Amino acid sequence: MSLRLTDGGAGSPTDAAADGAARVRAAFAAAADAQRAAFVAYIMAGFPSDDAAVDAASAALSCGADLLEVGVPFSDPLADGPVIADAGRVAVAAGGGFDSALRMIASLRSRGHVQPIMVMSYLNPLLAAGGDEALRRLVAAGGDGIIFPDLPAGEMPAFERAATDLGLALTFLVAPNTSDARLEGAIRASTGFLYVVPLFGVTGARENVAAGATALLARVRAAAAGRLPVAAGFGISNAEQAAALSAEADGIAVGSALVRALRDHGPGAVGDLVAQLAGACSRA
């Protein structure tokens, strides 16, 4: 599938096809032009069912999400807290995995959603699905890139090159204890955006912004020096937190709060929460 952009911003048709990395960056640029941080929504593929996950993601994209992270179900989600980890186990028990993420992306494209879609996947499911072949299937489904929670930048250069050659955006994570050298490596290797985890720990909604989050974001943005967008995720669950970090980050990513809303109240609640959180990302 070839998706297109115009000079008017992400998600509009044009004569020149853009690759995934360009589309991801264009979404951040369009948000910045509108004086807001981009809102990145996370939904687990196959949870609580394939149809419900697609409906929730569709609601998120219709209600203000600039980009979508599709979680790939995995049996050993080391970086995830209880909400997302439990969702992944439910999806895996129902037969979910990389294929369910591909089906989800293809379904969203068939519904007409044109915003960038990246999979957030541990390395194991990608390798189990065929490595380079998995990358080609991701492109064919309409995916734009990969977020790696457990692959340090530069550890698998051939795999990274294969993804880049296919036009897939790559995003690596950095944390409060990331050294300057590893931070620079992640900046250089990321072709979509840089994902900042502003706390020690796993994913999960928290009541307050982590101590030191704004200082970490300032450090990372200074190191990036405009070379790529910088987004903050992990622990963001409400409008106040999104608003507080929007002044420091180019994007705000929310996962556990959306998965919990889907679990407890269904896809419509996801759309309502995305509208609230995306609205809080305004800098105007």
Secondary structure by P-SEA (a helix, b strand, c coil): cccccccccccccccccccaaaaaaaaaaaaaaacccbbbbbbbcccccaaaaaaaaaaaaaccccbbbbbccccccccccaaaaaaaaaaaaacccaaaaaaaaaaaaaaccccbbbbbccaaaaaaacaaaaaaaaaaacccccccccccccccaaaaaaaaaabbbbbbbbcccccaaaaaaaaaacccbbbbcccccccccccccccaaaaaaaaaaaaacccbbbbbbcccccaaaaaaaccccccccccaaaaaaaacccaaaaaaaaaaaaaacccc
